[in-house]
Amino acid sequence: MPVDFDHGPVVDDLTRRTAEFVRTVVMPEEERFGGVAARGGDAMRARLQQAAKDAGIFAPHVPALYGGHGLDMRGRAPVFEEAGYSLFGPLALNIAAPDEGNMHLLEVIATAGQKERYLRPLATGAMRSCFAMTEPAPGAGSDPTALTTRAVKDAGGWRIDGRKWFISGADGAGYAICMARTSGEPGQRGGATMFLVDAGNPGMKIVRHIETLDESLYGGHCEVLFDGCMVAHEAVLGEVDKGFDYAQVRLGPARTTHCMRWLGIARRAQDIAVARAADRRLFGSRLAELGMAQAMIADNEIDIAASRGLIMQACWELDQGRSGAQSTAIAKTFTAEAVWRVVDRSLQICGSLGISGDVLLSRFLREVRPFRIYDGPSETHRWAIARRVVRRHHDSRPDAP
């Protein structure tokens, strides 16, 4: 079955209106605060999200039942890319991580009551959330089976104990989706459960903000302690011991939407570089007429086009109900590295201007570098990609056991 690249008039119109909104409403706020979300505070978030609602482009990914447009993965790709043209665009449309991935997870797994309590306010922008899985070494990171946080059942519910870190958006989140081990030992597959933990629970404390390269994500990256954190039986999201399976429901689409958003920043960087190269004169000609600059501009276009194609392939597989494990891993690995190359080349083309704060290229460079680690480092994805290829070869042999 061929991949259909025709999005249709509804998606095309939403894409166009998102592009216009980002350039006229969002980018001035991004410039004002230098791409650092914390400088704008909650007032900025509320202002941008209300403007997106007024423009009719808010929450393109959630069902109409919760006030969204209900786009499938293929439909999201061009809209998310246009939103990602600004660091604050995804926040404005309520498609930023980790909330966007959590909305998808809750839509698929949560009970009707949980959807009303947790999904609806998240989808409308009334509340933010975080996803608490990553732990300090030797706990869960690139290898989620190393999970050490424990949840023990008692008569009143569950007690959660453990330390999480790099929990994106934790500061100010209305609740956390916490992954804790309910059976087995660290290193064993299975035995994890997801819990919904409300902010204000005395057993959940933000220890600190972790200083990082990137600063555009709202709510920062935090270390969070679960110490005798008591939750009711109704706080279990899905079934007990099925947490690792549910994580895959979230991670594949979330990796792909990350790619869509960062592709927007790559295009922005390319546009800045091309504009500079077209105007800057040196050595008796325009920069854009010099072969080395042309090569970098061309390589940027190739990386952007290749990333978009891989994203669409992954989206198509996910929309078909396939696991998409291989295609999302390929798209994530390539796009994360391609986006870095595009921003890096663009900064090089702009020279001292690119390094300066007069344009946001240096901020973009700091923001995109962690993407090669977030949602699985490139090395882990390459290992998984190769294993699947070898397994497929082995399984295709007529003498395979």
N, C-alpha and C positions, 0 to 999 in steps of 0.2 A: 504494500500500500504506500503510495507516494506521500511525502510531507507537503502539506498545503501551506504556501506562504502568503496566501490572500487572506487578510484579516477581516475584510468586509467593511462596509461604510460606518457601522457603529463604532468599531474599534479605531478606524482611521480618524473619525471625528473626535473621539476622546483623546487620541494621541495628539492631534493638532491643538486642541484646547489646552491640554497639559503643557505642551511646549510653550505656548503663548503665556500661560499662567506662570510658569517657572521663570521665564525671562523678564516678565513685567512686575511680578509680585515677590517671588522668592529670592531671586538673585540680589536685589537691593538689600534684603535682610542679611543674606550671606556676606555681602561685601561689608556691611555695617559692623558685623561681629567677627569678621575675619575667618569665617567657617568654623568657629568654635561654639558649639551649641550652648555650653554652660553660660556663656556671656549674655545670651539672649534670655535665658530663664524660661519659666513656664508661661510668662506673658507672651513671649514670642511664639511658642508652640501653639497656644490658644489662638493667637492672632492669625497665624498662617493656616491653621486647620479650619477656622471659621471662614477664611477667604476661599479655601478650596471647596468647602461646602457650598458657599454662595456661587462659586463658579460651576458647580455641578460635576466636579471631578474627584470628589472625596471617596476613599475606600473602593477603588475599582475592582478589588479582588474578592470582596466578601459578598455573600448573597444579598439580593434585594430585601430579604426579610430583616436584615440588620443594617439597611441603609446604603448598601453598596451596589456595584454594577454587575457582580457575578461573573467576571471574566474568567475563562479557562486559562491554562498556562500560556498557550500561544497568544491569546489576546493580551495577557499581561506584559509580554515581552516588550513591545514597542512603547507602551504607556510607562512602564517602569523605567525604561531606558531614558525617556524624555524627562521623567521626574528626577532621575539620577544625574541629569545635566548640572544640577546644583547639589551641593552637599546637604542642603536643607530641604530639597524637593521631596524626598521620601518621607520626611517627618511631616511635611505639610499635607501630603495625601494619605497619611496614616499607613504607609507601606514600609516603614523602616524596620530594621531588625532591632530587638527580637520579637516585637509585637506581631509583625506580619506572619512569621513562622508559627507563633503561638496561636494566632487566629485559625490558621489552617489545621493545626493539631486539634484544637478544641472543636472545630466544626466536624471533624471526622470521628472523634473519640468520646467527647463529653456527653453526659446525660442531658436530657432536656432542661432539668433544673440547673445544672452546671452551666449550660449555654446561656441561660438568662442571667445568671449571677456573674459569670466571668467573661463570656464571649461578647455579649451585647455591649456592655460598657467599654470593652476594649475596641470593638469595631466602630463605635461612635466617637471614640476619642475622649470619652469621659474618664478613662483610666488607662494607665500603662502597666506593663508586666515585665517579668524577666524569666529566664529559663536557667535553672540552677543545676547543672550537671558537672561542669569542669571542677576539678579539685587540685590542690597543690600536690606535687610529687611526694610519694609514689602513687597518688590516687588517679582518678579518671582524667584523661586528657585525650591524646590521639588514640589511645586504647581505652574505650569506655568500659570494657570489662574489668578494668582495675578499680572500679567504683568501691569506695570504702565507707561512704556515709551509710548509716544503718537506720532502719525503721523497724521498731519492735511493736507488735500488737499487744494491746491490753484491753481491759473491759471497756474503757471509755473511748478507745480509738487507737491511735498510733503515736509512738514517741520517736522523733527523728533526732539523731545526733551525728554531726559531721561538720567538716569545714569545706566550703566552696570558695573558689576564687575565679577571677576574670568573668564575673557574672554581669553581663552587659545590661545596662539600663536598670540596675537594681535600686539605685538611689531614687526614691520617689515612686517606685512601682507600687501598684495597688495590691499585687500578689505575685508570688513566685510559683512556677511549676518546678518542683524539686524532685530530682531523681535520687532514690535511696535504695540500698540493697535490703531486700526482705527475705532472701534465702541465699544459700551458697556463700562462697568466699571470693575475695578479690582475685581476679584472673579467670574466674569461671564464667562461661557464657550463661545468660539467663539470670533470673533471680532479682531483677530490678523492678521497682514500682514507681509510678509518678504520683506525686501528691500536690494538691492545690493548697498553698499556705498563704493566708491573708497577711497583708502588711499590718503591723501592730501586734502580731503574735509575739509575746514576750520571749519565746524561745528562738526567735529568728532576729539576728542583729547584724547590721552592717559594720564590719570591723574597720574598713578603710577604703578609700579610693586608690586604685593602683595607677600610678603615673605611667602613661603610655605615649607612643608616637602619635596615635590618632586622638582627636578631641572633638570630632563632629558628632559622635553618637550621643544622643540625649540620655542622661542618667549615668554616663561614665561606665567604667569597668570596676567592679567592686569585689572585695573579699567579704564573704558572708558566713557567719557562724550559726549553725543549728545546734542548740544546746538544750536538751530536754524539751524540744519543740513538740507540743501536743496538738494533734489535729484529730478531728472526728473521723469516723469510718467513711462518711460521705465525702471526705476530702480526697479519697482515692480516685485518680483519673484513669478510667478504663479498668482493666483487671489487674489483680495482684500478680506480680512476677512477670508481667508482660511489657515492662517499661522499655527494654531494649528494642522490642519489636515496634512499639509506638514511636520510638525515637527515629526510626527509619521513615515513618510516615511524615515526620517533620523535616528531616535533614535533606532528603533528596530535593523536594521543591524549594526549601530555604536556600540551599546551595545555588540553585539555578536562579532564583530571584536576586540573590547577592550579585551574581554575574550580570544580570540585566542592569541593576542600579549602577554598578561600577563601570559598565560600558558607557553609560552616559557621561561620567567624568572623563573617560578616555576621549570621547568625542569633543568635550569641552576643551581639554588640553590641546588636542589637535587643532581646533578652531583658533585658539589663542596663538599657537605657533605659526599657523599658516598666515594669519593676519599680520603677524610680526615679520615673517619672511617676505611677504608681498610688499611691505613698506620700507623695510630696513635696507639702506644702501651702504655698501662697503666694497673695497677693491674694484671700484669702477662699475659695479652692477648691483642689481637687487639681490638680496640673500637667496630669494626663491629661484634665481637663475644659476646658482652654484650647484654643481653636481652632488656634493656631499649633503647639502641641505635637501635637495630633491630626493635623494635616497632615503633620508630619514622620514620625510613626508610620505613617500610611497610605502615604506615599511609600516608606518602607522596605519595607513589605510588598509593594508593587508591584514594586520593584526585585528583591527576593528571588524573587518568583514568576516574573517575566519571565526572570531569569537561569536559574532551574531549567528553565523550558521550553526555552530556547535550548540549554542543556546537553544535555537529553534528545534534542532534534532532532539535534544533532551526534553523540551516542552512537549513535543509531539508524542514521544513515548509515554510521558507521564499522563497526558490527556487520553491516551489509549488504554490506560489502566495498567501499563507495564511497570515493573519496578524502577526502571531507569537508573539502576545502580551504576552500570558502566558508563552510560552516556552522560549522567550528571557528574560523575567523577572526572571524565575527560573534559567536559565543558568547564568545570570549576578549575581544574589544574591549568588548562591552557589560558583561560580568560584571566585568572589571577596574575599569571606571569605576563600575558600580553598587555594588560592594562598598565602594569608597572613599566613595561618597555615603552609604551606610548607616552606616558607622562614623563618619563625620564628623557626620551628623545625630544619631546616638546620643550622641556626646560633647557636642554642643551641648545636647541635652535634659538631660544630667546636669550641665551647668554646671561649677562648680569641682570637683565630685567627679570628673567625667570627665577633667579635666586632671590631677588628682592621681594619685599612685601607689596609692591605696586600691582602685581597680579597674584593670583592665588595658586600658581603652579607649585610653589614650594610646600604649601599646605596640602595640595592634592597628593604630592609625592609622599608626604608623611601619612596621609590617610590610606592610600592604596597599598602601601608596603605590608601592613599586617594581614591583608586578605590572603596572602600566600600561606598564612598559618591558620587563620580563622576557618571554622568549618572543615577542619582537617588539613594539615600541611601537605604541600605538593608531594613530598616524599611518601607519605602514607597513601595518598591516592595512587601514585605510580605503583606502589607495591600491590595495592588491591587490583588495579587495572591489569597488571601483569599476571597475577594469580588467576584472574578470570580467563584471560587469554590462554594460558597454559592448561587450565582445567577444561576449557572448551576443546582444545586440541586433543587432550587425553580422552575426553568423553566421545569424540568422533572416531576414535580408532576402533576398528572392528574387533580387535583382540583385547580391548579395555575390560578390566575385571568389573 
